[in-house]
Amino acid sequence: MTTLLPPASAPPARGRPACAAATPAAAATRRPAVGSVHSWDLSTGVDGPGTRFVTFLSGCPLTCLYCHNPDTWRMRNGKRTTADEVLAEAGKYTRFIAASGGGATVSGGEPLLQPVFTGELLHRFKHELGLHTALDTSGFLGVRATDALLRDTDLVLLDIKSWDRVTYRKVTGRPLEPTLVFARRLADLGKEVHVRFVLVPGLTDDPANIEGVAAFAASLGNVSRVDVLPFHKLGEAKWQALGMPFTLHDTPCPTPEQTTLARSVFTAHGLYAV
């Protein structure tokens, strides 16, 4: 990973957005959009199909208890970067990416906190580099995704962190409903979605909670895959470096059996779950 700026020294207040959304001024004047970028990387099998060029944007309105990149929470701690710079870097790998059946993913943080910049990246990845495009989002700011942005998005990686509303707010500091509204909008558009669900023992693993996510995902008709992601503590060192208490320190990682059982709930609803 090419990290563009050191991580933040402190987190934003829980429950408050890190920064206001970018304005459309750059697009209106035909200048390349500028955004706050945390880093970029090449990944395989994690951020969409094939090998992908992943741009991680800074800033997130959620403060998830298990976040493995808390250093992306503050937009101001990213590096101001133009879309031209990102495209130039991605362009180095297009043949390799295309040969793998991969593409480009805009992730974060939360990319819809910077909708103009995100929209330009997706548009140019798709139309200039000819890459399959994916948007990795919690859906909380789905209202900021314009129809044009979604037209340039081939796949949405949608995190549904809990079905139980109390648990969702405990995990993220935010309400669930905006994510559900965005999910229904994507279904109405026929936009392909991969749902992501993090399995955390004692937090999101209640059978009724998993059943709720599964039933909702199955009702949409556009979910082609569900990733049941076992909770891990790989980001704990980042929390410590930022002077932030990692409250899930004593939470065990789920066993393979627990993960398999959770996946079976989704498959029972006719969904492909991995």
WOZIGI-V820566 format. One record per backbone hydrogen bond with DSSP energy under -0.5 kcal/mol. CO is the residue of the C=O (numbers start at 0). NH is the residue of the N-H. E is the energy in kcal/mol with one decimal. If there is no record, write none. Layout:
co: {CO;CO}
nh: {NH;NH}
e: {E;E}
//
This chain:
co: {0;1;12;22;23;24;25;26;32;34;34;35;36;37;37;38;39;40;42;49;50;51;51;52;52;53;53;54;54;55;55;58;63;68;69;71;72;72;73;74;78;80;81;82;83;84;85;86;88;89;90;92;93;94;95;96;96;97;101;102;103;104;104;105;106;109;110;111;112;113;114;115;116;117;118;119;120;121;122;123;123;124;131;132;132;133;134;134;135;136;138;140;141;143;145;146;147;149;151;153;154;154;155;155;156;156;157;157;158;163;164;165;166;167;168;170;171;175;175;176;177;178;179;180;181;182;183;184;185;185;186;191;192;192;192;193;194;195;196;196;197;198;198;199;199;199;205;205;206;207;208;209;210;211;212;213;214;215;216;216;221;221;224;225;225;226;226;227;228;232;234;234;235;236;237;238;239;244;245;247;251;254;255;256;257;258;259;260;261;261;262;263;264;265;265;266;270;271}
nh: {2;39;15;25;27;28;30;29;82;36;80;57;78;3;4;55;1;53;51;44;102;42;53;54;104;40;55;56;106;37;38;109;66;71;72;58;59;74;76;77;36;34;85;86;87;88;89;90;91;92;93;96;97;98;99;99;101;100;131;52;133;54;106;135;56;112;113;114;21;117;118;119;120;121;122;123;124;125;126;127;128;130;103;153;154;105;136;156;110;158;141;143;144;145;149;150;151;152;153;191;134;156;157;193;136;158;159;195;160;167;168;169;170;171;172;64;62;178;179;180;181;182;183;184;185;186;187;188;189;190;189;155;194;223;224;157;226;159;198;228;199;200;230;202;203;204;208;209;210;211;212;213;214;215;216;217;218;219;219;220;192;223;194;227;273;196;228;229;198;235;237;238;239;240;241;243;242;246;248;250;200;258;259;260;261;262;263;264;264;265;266;267;268;268;270;269;272;225}
e: {-0.9;-1.1;-1.6;-0.6;-2.3;-1.7;-1.7;-1.1;-2.1;-0.7;-2.9;-2.4;-2.8;-2.8;-0.7;-2.8;-2.7;-3.1;-3.2;-1.5;-1.3;-2.2;-0.7;-0.5;-2.4;-2.0;-0.6;-0.7;-3.2;-2.6;-1.6;-3.0;-1.5;-2.2;-1.5;-3.8;-1.8;-0.6;-1.2;-1.9;-2.6;-2.8;-1.7;-2.9;-2.4;-1.7;-2.7;-2.5;-1.2;-2.0;-0.7;-2.9;-3.0;-2.1;-1.0;-0.7;-2.4;-1.3;-0.7;-2.2;-1.9;-2.6;-0.6;-2.6;-2.0;-2.0;-1.8;-0.6;-0.6;-2.7;-2.5;-2.1;-2.4;-2.5;-2.3;-2.6;-2.9;-2.1;-2.9;-1.9;-1.6;-2.5;-3.0;-0.9;-1.3;-2.4;-0.7;-3.0;-0.7;-2.2;-1.8;-2.3;-1.7;-0.8;-2.1;-2.0;-1.3;-1.2;-0.6;-0.5;-2.3;-0.5;-0.9;-2.5;-2.6;-0.6;-0.7;-2.7;-0.7;-2.6;-2.2;-2.1;-2.7;-2.6;-2.4;-1.7;-2.3;-1.6;-1.2;-2.5;-2.1;-2.4;-2.2;-1.9;-2.4;-1.9;-2.4;-1.7;-0.6;-2.5;-0.9;-2.2;-0.5;-2.0;-0.9;-2.4;-3.1;-2.4;-0.6;-2.8;-0.8;-0.5;-2.3;-2.3;-2.2;-1.1;-0.7;-2.2;-2.6;-1.9;-2.0;-2.5;-2.7;-2.1;-2.6;-2.5;-1.5;-0.7;-0.9;-0.7;-2.2;-0.8;-2.3;-0.7;-2.7;-2.7;-0.9;-0.6;-2.4;-1.6;-0.9;-1.5;-2.2;-2.4;-1.8;-2.9;-1.3;-1.1;-1.6;-1.5;-0.5;-2.3;-2.5;-2.3;-2.1;-2.3;-1.9;-1.0;-0.7;-1.1;-2.4;-1.9;-0.5;-1.2;-1.9;-2.0;-0.7;-2.4}
//
